[in-house]
Amino acid sequence: MFQATGLQNYHVNADVLLVFPNVDYNEGSGYNVTTGKFTAPVSGLYAFVKQICASKNDLAVTRFVRNGQNILTSQTNSPTIDAACASAQVFQYLSKGDQVWVKTSWDSYFVRDGSYRDFSFAGVFIRM
């Protein structure tokens, strides 16, 4: 089980791997804070979740990637309020050593205010 947070306010080009530098917990040390990638320590069923926030009149588009293959893309935009957040989750059966990470799909504009708008990437092992 892991949870990492903490992207800053900024514009990110398309196809950039996002690194979440603040690790709340990392049981099993599967999440690498340097690369932003989770590596499965054992084979089994895993659940992953991400939350991304976009600033007003901007778009943030991100995707889960497994071993270089897109799993799920999601987006958020905020045409009428200061910022909007969206979360997405995915379940994947991973073999030991498989990797999962979050990347941008398009040029994206992220916003974070430190109180309730924050970014996160988390995963949990469910069963073998």
Legacy VTK file of the C-alpha trace (Angstrom):
# vtk DataFile Version 3.0
C-alpha trace
ASCII
DATASET POLYDATA
POINTS 128 float
0.000 0.000 0.000
1.274 3.472 -0.849
0.073 7.036 -1.090
2.043 9.930 -2.537
0.988 13.563 -2.955
2.306 16.992 -3.694
2.595 18.219 -7.277
2.942 21.996 -7.429
1.042 24.622 -9.437
2.359 24.475 -12.948
1.934 23.739 -16.621
3.120 20.326 -17.811
3.562 19.292 -21.428
1.947 16.191 -22.880
3.436 12.757 -22.211
5.278 13.683 -18.990
5.575 11.194 -16.136
4.308 12.805 -12.922
6.374 12.350 -9.769
4.528 12.786 -6.474
7.296 13.761 -4.014
5.511 13.541 -0.648
5.080 9.940 0.441
2.495 9.483 3.196
3.106 5.733 3.397
4.859 3.164 1.292
4.422 -0.275 2.796
6.640 -2.686 0.901
8.574 0.210 -0.700
6.842 -0.284 -4.051
6.550 3.435 -4.855
9.751 5.105 -6.014
9.739 8.806 -5.077
12.533 9.525 -7.576
10.884 7.986 -10.663
7.204 8.288 -9.668
6.648 4.646 -10.580
5.099 1.878 -8.493
6.706 -1.542 -8.891
4.682 -4.568 -7.775
6.624 -6.428 -5.068
4.407 -9.514 -5.547
1.974 -10.740 -8.193
-1.693 -10.095 -7.529
-4.688 -7.818 -7.897
-4.042 -4.126 -7.173
-6.249 -1.038 -7.036
-4.878 2.384 -7.981
-6.403 5.837 -7.574
-5.315 9.309 -8.631
-6.653 12.789 -8.008
-5.706 15.729 -10.210
-6.893 19.362 -10.043
-7.095 21.939 -12.834
-7.191 25.703 -12.471
-10.045 27.881 -13.750
-10.498 27.770 -17.535
-7.780 25.118 -17.839
-7.689 21.427 -18.598
-5.732 18.635 -16.931
-5.601 15.270 -18.715
-3.734 12.353 -17.161
-3.591 8.608 -17.559
-2.564 5.498 -15.704
0.211 3.618 -17.499
1.231 0.007 -16.949
4.583 -1.126 -18.341
4.353 1.552 -21.037
0.758 0.776 -22.065
-2.121 3.178 -21.381
-4.691 1.801 -18.950
-7.135 4.644 -18.296
-7.266 8.338 -19.226
-9.258 10.940 -17.313
-9.594 14.686 -17.403
-10.837 17.614 -15.384
-11.512 21.193 -16.319
-13.000 24.153 -14.518
-14.890 26.551 -16.791
-16.870 28.367 -14.065
-15.173 27.954 -10.679
-11.668 28.613 -9.343
-10.534 25.009 -9.722
-11.902 21.507 -10.135
-10.558 18.127 -9.090
-11.287 14.697 -10.503
-10.311 11.260 -9.337
-10.061 7.975 -11.198
-9.446 4.425 -10.113
-8.395 1.259 -11.862
-7.950 -2.396 -10.908
-5.091 -4.353 -12.457
-3.647 -7.821 -12.053
0.110 -7.269 -11.907
2.967 -9.711 -12.091
5.896 -9.189 -9.746
8.025 -6.389 -11.210
5.236 -4.785 -13.285
5.145 -1.004 -13.025
2.291 1.519 -12.883
2.591 5.313 -13.032
0.678 8.483 -13.956
1.454 10.563 -17.052
-0.026 13.593 -18.726
-1.939 12.913 -21.936
-2.116 16.505 -23.174
-0.592 19.795 -22.115
-2.087 20.199 -18.650
-2.464 23.028 -16.168
-2.440 21.904 -12.562
-3.433 23.821 -9.462
-2.907 23.021 -5.798
-3.810 25.133 -2.807
-2.554 22.880 -0.009
-5.807 22.657 1.909
-8.383 20.655 -0.003
-7.136 20.703 -3.593
-4.242 18.316 -3.733
-2.828 15.734 -6.090
-2.420 12.121 -5.143
-1.436 8.751 -6.522
-2.140 5.717 -4.373
-2.301 1.959 -4.661
-3.232 -1.010 -2.568
-2.640 -4.742 -2.914
-5.981 -6.606 -2.797
-5.166 -10.298 -3.193
-2.874 -12.820 -4.879
LINES 1 129
128 0 1 2 3 4 5 6 7 8 9 10 11 12 13 14 15 16 17 18 19 20 21 22 23 24 25 26 27 28 29 30 31 32 33 34 35 36 37 38 39 40 41 42 43 44 45 46 47 48 49 50 51 52 53 54 55 56 57 58 59 60 61 62 63 64 65 66 67 68 69 70 71 72 73 74 75 76 77 78 79 80 81 82 83 84 85 86 87 88 89 90 91 92 93 94 95 96 97 98 99 100 101 102 103 104 105 106 107 108 109 110 111 112 113 114 115 116 117 118 119 120 121 122 123 124 125 126 127
